[in-house]
Amino acid sequence: MGAVQHQLIVRIINKSHLMYYGKPERNCECPYKAVLEVCDRTGSVCVVLWNSVCVSWYRRLKPGDIISLRHYRVKQRYQAEPEDIEISVNSRNPTARIAVLPESSVSPQYVPQAPNYSFYNSLELLECPQGAVCDVIGLLTFSGRPERIRSKDGRGAELLEYRWLRLEDGTSNRPIMVKLFSTSQPESHRKLHPLTVVVCTRLKLIRAAGRTDSCSYLTNTTYTQLYCTGLGDHSEMSYRTLRPVRRFLRWLRSQEDAAVLSRALIGGCFVYPPPPVSLETFMKGIRGEPGFLRGSELQREMARLCYRERRTFCIQAAVTVVTYSRIGEEDRCLFWTDRASSSPSSSSFTRPSPSSSSSSPLPPLCTPRSFRPPLSSSSSSLSPSSSAVSHLSPGRSGSARKRRQLLPAETLKKRHPWVTVQPEPNKTVVLFEASMEFLENWLRDEDEGESLIPLCYYSSRVRPALRGRSRR
């Protein structure tokens, strides 16, 4: 069909992330597109925003909005059945006209239906089949650091960034794990920190292969969207009145900020699902990647890694040192070192002063920043071939002990982030404000009435034309 001048009023059901289709041999200023699933009372169709229209309108549109379209084209959908159509909205040939309409301005007989949501809690996800598409709401207690992996679409050159999220909803002891890729919502992704109420829509369930336990996680689809507290998104979305959301808000009001912060984490290295215990199962899952790597091969593969790129390698080596400590007790730890004798011996170590640490024969270890491996003094030294199970005491030198006594109690508490929460009369300040964002916000706007054309009008006209074209 040619350019359509009539007005089409539809509601956005789903919204995809931004898609880049630029190529070196093509000269295009804005090689982006986005797909919107829209509907009215007669049916549904996909609207494709192209080039500068996509860049100008992508952030203004969200699922649930009612929009008015003029000057667009109706085409056969790319790589689809002959009867599938799509509406192409571009900046030229013709220049499209888009407007967001308040629901009160549309005649009740033409108001499209609201988007449908399928919220699942952590208990219900255990019974969902592989590949099920669902929506989740939860309290964020872990936000992993951004990482990147190679795209598996065959090109092998694109790097996709993702991060792990852990959500709690109070229905079971098992949290909701989300492997979240980009959704073209940078403001929402910057709000991903503990005590944030997160709603993720149109996620796909993935179950780990070769595992007997119910190890599963959720990840993106084309239409995944993210909504966080602090941006006012929840008060504008229609899901705030649904029963699963209200049930979650009742559980949220029973939580305290300090209790949630005590189990909250940010960043760090996180691998999910956990690697299999059996080496045979692990080797089957690498799917063509190199097996055991030697020293030179490992260095070559690591040199190929890009910034924040994550890969899994399999190496064979001997464990020489193992350390263990509890959270909040990093100054007291256990460590094991390899030795040739049959039975381990136990000894106690005191931290040496900075002047004696330079003569330590024990090499430094690659441990987390808050973790301090013990350094041996001249009176109790360990050779690399010895073995010991040691208990590190929090002893200090005389000068360090003086400095510790001079510091006020408030300064000492600031060294441990898990005790920085000060008691307040209301222990649920942050969580209470988060739940308040779900209050309904009804807007009344002026009424605008125009003639409407249903989606079935284009379906009935395009299908005979496509059939006639295929016969020719």
C-alpha positions in Angstrom: 0.0 0.0 0.0 1.0 3.6 -0.4 1.1 6.3 2.2 -1.9 6.4 4.5 -3.3 9.7 5.6 -6.0 8.6 7.9 -5.7 8.7 11.6 -5.0 5.5 13.5 -5.4 5.5 17.3 -3.8 2.5 19.1 -2.4 1.5 22.5 1.2 0.4 22.9 1.3 -3.1 24.4 5.0 -3.9 24.1 8.1 -1.9 23.3 11.4 -3.4 22.1 14.9 -2.1 22.8 16.8 0.0 20.2 18.2 -2.0 17.3 21.2 -0.9 15.3 21.2 -2.0 11.7 24.0 0.3 10.3 26.6 -1.1 7.9 29.9 0.4 6.7 28.8 0.5 3.0 25.6 2.3 3.8 25.3 6.0 4.5 22.6 6.6 7.1 22.6 9.3 9.8 20.5 7.4 12.3 20.6 3.6 11.6 18.3 2.7 14.4 14.9 1.1 14.6 12.4 0.0 17.4 9.4 -2.2 17.2 6.1 -1.4 19.1 3.3 -4.0 19.5 0.1 -2.0 19.3 -3.6 -2.9 19.4 -7.1 -1.5 19.2 -10.4 -3.2 19.7 -10.2 -4.9 16.3 -6.7 -6.5 16.5 -3.0 -6.0 16.9 -0.1 -5.1 14.7 3.6 -4.1 14.9 4.7 -0.5 14.3 8.3 0.0 13.3 9.9 3.3 14.1 12.8 4.1 11.7 15.9 6.3 11.8 15.3 9.9 13.2 11.7 9.1 14.2 13.0 6.3 16.4 15.6 8.5 18.0 13.1 11.4 18.6 10.2 9.3 19.9 11.7 6.2 21.6 12.1 7.7 25.0 8.7 9.5 24.9 6.7 6.3 24.3 6.1 3.6 26.9 3.8 0.5 27.1 0.2 1.6 28.0 0.3 4.9 26.1 -2.4 5.7 23.5 -0.9 7.2 20.4 -2.2 8.7 17.2 -0.5 7.9 13.9 -0.8 9.7 10.6 1.2 9.5 7.3 2.6 6.0 7.5 2.9 3.0 5.3 1.5 -0.5 5.6 3.9 -3.2 4.4 4.4 -6.9 4.5 6.4 -7.9 7.6 10.0 -8.8 6.9 10.7 -12.6 7.0 7.2 -13.4 8.0 4.1 -15.0 6.6 2.6 -13.3 3.5 -0.5 -12.2 5.5 1.5 -10.6 8.3 1.7 -6.8 8.0 3.5 -4.0 9.8 3.1 -0.2 9.9 6.3 1.6 8.9 6.8 5.1 10.5 9.6 7.1 9.0 10.8 10.7 8.8 10.2 11.0 5.0 8.2 9.4 2.2 6.0 10.3 4.0 6.8 12.3 7.1 5.0 10.6 9.9 3.0 12.4 12.5 2.8 10.9 16.0 1.0 12.2 19.1 0.5 10.8 22.6 -3.2 11.1 23.6 -4.7 11.1 27.1 -7.1 8.3 27.5 -9.9 10.8 28.4 -9.7 12.3 25.0 -10.6 9.1 23.2 -14.2 8.1 22.8 -15.0 5.1 25.1 -16.0 2.9 22.2 -12.6 3.3 20.6 -10.4 3.1 23.8 -8.0 0.1 23.3 -7.7 -2.5 26.0 -4.9 -2.1 28.6 -1.8 -4.2 28.4 -2.0 -7.7 29.9 0.7 -8.7 32.5 1.6 -12.2 33.7 3.3 -11.7 37.1 4.9 -14.8 38.7 6.5 -14.9 42.1 9.5 -17.0 43.1 7.4 -19.9 44.2 5.4 -20.1 40.9 8.6 -19.8 38.8 9.6 -23.2 40.1 6.7 -24.8 38.2 7.1 -22.8 34.9 8.4 -24.6 31.8 11.5 -23.7 29.9 11.1 -20.6 27.8 8.0 -19.3 29.6 7.6 -15.5 29.2 6.6 -13.8 32.5 6.7 -10.6 34.5 8.3 -10.3 37.9 8.4 -7.7 40.8 10.8 -7.9 43.6 13.1 -6.1 46.1 16.6 -5.8 44.8 19.2 -7.2 47.2 22.1 -7.9 44.8 23.3 -5.9 41.7 26.3 -7.4 39.9 28.9 -5.4 38.1 28.4 -5.0 34.3 30.0 -7.7 32.2 30.2 -8.4 28.5 30.0 -11.6 26.4 30.3 -12.3 22.7 27.1 -12.3 20.6 25.9 -15.8 19.5 24.1 -14.6 16.4 26.8 -15.8 14.1 28.7 -12.6 13.5 30.8 -13.0 16.6 32.0 -9.4 16.7 29.3 -7.8 18.9 29.7 -7.6 22.6 26.6 -7.7 24.7 26.6 -6.2 28.2 24.7 -7.7 31.1 24.5 -7.8 34.9 23.0 -10.1 37.4 20.2 -9.1 39.7 18.8 -10.9 42.7 15.2 -10.1 43.6 13.2 -11.1 46.7 9.4 -11.2 47.0 8.8 -13.0 50.3 7.0 -16.0 48.8 9.9 -18.5 49.2 13.5 -18.7 50.3 14.7 -18.9 46.7 15.4 -15.5 45.2 14.6 -14.5 41.6 17.8 -14.4 39.5 17.7 -12.1 36.5 20.5 -11.9 33.8 19.6 -8.5 32.6 20.9 -7.2 29.2 20.4 -3.7 27.8 16.8 -2.5 27.5 17.7 0.9 26.1 16.8 2.5 29.5 20.0 4.0 30.9 18.2 6.0 33.6 16.6 2.8 35.0 19.8 0.8 34.9 21.6 3.5 36.9 19.0 3.1 39.6 19.8 -0.6 40.2 21.0 -0.7 43.8 19.8 -2.4 46.9 16.4 -1.3 48.4 15.1 -0.6 45.0 11.7 -2.1 43.9 12.2 -3.5 40.4 9.6 -4.6 37.9 10.8 -6.5 34.8 8.4 -7.3 32.1 8.5 -9.9 29.3 11.4 -12.0 30.7 12.1 -15.5 29.5 12.8 -18.4 31.9 16.0 -20.4 31.3 16.6 -23.7 33.1 20.2 -24.9 33.5 20.8 -28.1 31.5 22.2 -31.2 33.1 21.3 -30.2 36.7 18.9 -32.2 38.9 18.0 -29.2 41.1 15.6 -26.5 40.1 18.4 -24.0 39.0 16.8 -21.4 36.7 17.1 -17.7 35.9 15.3 -15.1 33.8 16.7 -13.2 30.9 15.7 -10.7 28.2 13.4 -11.0 25.3 13.0 -8.5 22.5 10.3 -6.6 24.5 11.8 -6.6 28.0 11.3 -3.4 29.9 12.7 -2.3 33.3 11.0 -0.1 35.9 12.6 1.1 39.1 11.6 3.2 42.1 13.0 6.7 42.1 12.0 7.6 38.6 8.2 7.8 39.0 7.6 4.9 36.6 5.5 2.7 38.9 2.8 5.4 39.4 2.2 5.7 35.7 1.9 1.9 34.8 -1.3 0.0 34.9 0.2 -3.1 36.7 0.2 -1.2 40.1 -3.4 -2.3 40.7 -2.9 -6.0 40.0 -3.3 -8.5 42.8 0.3 -9.9 42.6 1.7 -6.4 42.9 -0.5 -5.6 45.9 0.5 -8.8 47.6 4.1 -7.9 47.2 3.6 -4.4 48.6 2.0 -5.9 51.7 5.1 -8.0 52.2 7.3 -5.0 51.5 5.7 -2.9 54.3 6.7 -5.6 56.8 10.4 -5.3 55.9 13.0 -3.0 57.6 15.7 -1.1 55.8 18.5 -2.3 58.1 17.5 -6.0 57.7 17.5 -5.7 53.9 20.8 -3.9 53.9 22.4 -6.6 56.0 22.0 -9.1 53.2 22.5 -6.7 50.3 25.5 -6.8 48.0 26.8 -4.8 45.1 29.4 -5.8 42.5 31.9 -8.6 42.8 32.3 -11.8 40.8 29.2 -13.8 40.3 28.7 -17.0 38.3 25.2 -18.4 37.8 24.1 -21.1 37.4 26.9 -22.7 39.5 29.3 -24.8 37.5 28.7 -28.5 37.6 30.6 -30.7 40.1 31.4 -33.3 37.5 34.3 -32.5 35.1 32.7 -34.6 32.5 29.5 -32.6 32.6 31.5 -29.4 32.4 33.5 -30.5 29.4 30.2 -31.4 27.6 28.8 -27.9 28.2 31.7 -25.9 26.7 30.5 -26.7 23.2 33.5 -26.5 21.0 35.5 -24.1 23.2 39.1 -25.0 24.1 39.5 -27.6 26.8 42.4 -27.6 29.2 44.7 -24.7 28.6 48.4 -24.5 29.3 50.2 -21.4 30.5 51.0 -19.9 27.1 47.6 -20.8 25.7 45.9 -19.1 28.7 47.9 -16.0 28.2 47.0 -15.9 24.5 43.3 -16.3 25.2 43.4 -13.6 27.9 45.1 -11.2 25.6 42.2 -11.4 23.2 39.7 -10.4 25.8 38.1 -6.9 25.5 37.1 -4.5 28.3 34.7 -6.2 30.8 34.4 -9.3 28.6 33.7 -12.5 30.5 34.8 -16.0 29.4 35.2 -19.3 31.1 38.5 -21.2 30.9 39.5 -24.6 32.1 43.0 -25.0 33.5 44.8 -27.8 35.4 47.0 -26.7 38.4 47.8 -27.5 42.0 46.2 -25.5 44.8 48.9 -24.0 47.1 47.0 -21.6 49.4 43.4 -21.6 50.6 42.0 -18.8 52.8 38.7 -18.5 54.7 37.1 -15.7 56.7 33.6 -14.7 57.8 31.9 -11.5 56.7 32.8 -8.8 59.2 35.8 -10.8 60.5 38.4 -10.2 57.8 41.1 -9.6 60.4 40.6 -13.1 61.7 41.0 -15.8 59.0 42.1 -19.3 58.4 44.6 -20.2 55.6 46.0 -23.5 54.4 49.3 -23.8 52.5 50.7 -26.9 50.9 53.6 -28.8 52.4 55.4 -32.1 51.9 54.7 -33.5 55.5 51.7 -35.7 56.2 50.0 -33.8 59.0 49.3 -30.1 59.2 50.5 -27.9 62.1 48.7 -25.0 63.7 50.3 -21.7 64.7 49.3 -18.2 65.5 50.5 -15.1 63.6 50.5 -11.4 64.4 50.6 -8.8 61.8 54.1 -7.3 61.4 54.8 -3.7 61.3 55.3 -2.0 57.9 59.1 -2.1 58.5 59.2 -5.9 58.8 56.8 -6.7 56.0 59.4 -6.1 53.3 61.4 -9.2 54.3 58.4 -11.5 54.2 59.2 -14.7 52.2 55.5 -15.4 51.5 54.4 -13.9 48.1 51.3 -11.7 48.0 48.1 -13.3 47.0 45.4 -12.1 44.6 42.6 -11.6 47.1 39.7 -9.2 47.5 40.6 -5.7 48.6 39.0 -6.2 52.1 40.9 -9.5 52.6 44.4 -9.3 54.0 46.6 -12.4 53.8 48.9 -13.0 56.7 52.6 -12.0 56.5 55.1 -14.2 58.3 57.8 -12.6 60.5 61.4 -13.6 60.9 60.6 -15.7 64.0 57.8 -17.8 62.3 58.5 -18.0 58.6 57.0 -20.5 56.1 58.8 -21.9 53.1 56.8 -22.4 49.9 56.9 -26.2 50.4 55.6 -26.2 54.0 52.0 -26.6 55.1 50.1 -25.1 58.0 46.6 -24.3 59.2 46.9 -20.9 60.8 44.7 -18.6 62.8 45.3 -14.9 62.3 44.8 -12.7 65.4 44.0 -9.1 65.1 47.2 -8.0 66.8 48.8 -4.7 65.9 52.1 -3.0 66.4 52.5 -0.4 69.2 52.2 2.6 66.8 49.1 1.1 65.1 47.5 0.4 68.5 48.0 4.1 69.5 46.5 5.3 66.3 43.5 3.1 66.9 43.0 4.5 70.4 43.1 8.1 69.2 40.4 7.5 66.6 36.8 8.2 67.8 34.2 5.4 67.9 32.3 6.9 64.9 35.4 6.7 62.7 35.9 3.1 63.5 32.4 2.2 62.7 32.7 3.8 59.2 35.2 1.1 58.2 32.5 -1.5 58.2 29.6 -0.6 55.8 27.2 -3.1 57.4 26.9 -1.0 60.6 26.6 2.5 59.0 22.7 2.4 59.2 21.7 4.6 62.1 18.6 3.7 64.1 15.7 5.9 63.4 12.1 6.1 64.7 10.8 4.7 61.4 12.9 1.8 60.3 11.3 1.5 56.9 11.9 5.0 55.5 13.3 3.9 52.1 11.0 0.9 51.6 8.0 3.0 52.7 8.8 5.6 50.1 9.2 2.9 47.5 5.8 1.5 48.2 4.2 5.0 48.0 5.2 5.2 44.3 2.6 2.6 43.4 -0.3 5.0 44.4 -2.6 5.6 41.6 -2.2 8.8 39.7 -5.3 9.6 37.6 -4.9 12.4 35.1 -7.8 14.2 33.4 -7.2 15.9 30.1 -9.3 17.7 27.6 -11.3 15.6 25.2 -10.3 15.5 21.5 -12.6 13.6 19.1 -11.6 12.6 15.6 -12.6 9.9 13.1 -10.9 6.6 13.7 -9.9 3.7 11.4 -9.7 0.2 13.0 -6.7 -2.1 12.3 -8.9 -4.7 10.6 -9.4 -2.1 7.8 -5.8 -2.5 6.7 -5.7 -6.3 7.2 -8.7 -6.7 4.9 -7.2 -4.5 2.2 -3.6 -5.7 2.4 -4.2 -9.5 2.4 -5.9 -9.6 -1.0 -3.2 -7.4 -2.5 -0.5 -9.7 -1.2 -2.2 -12.8 -2.4 -2.6 -11.3 -5.9 1.0 -10.3 -5.9 2.2 -13.8 -4.9 0.1 -15.3 -7.8 1.8 -13.1 -10.3 
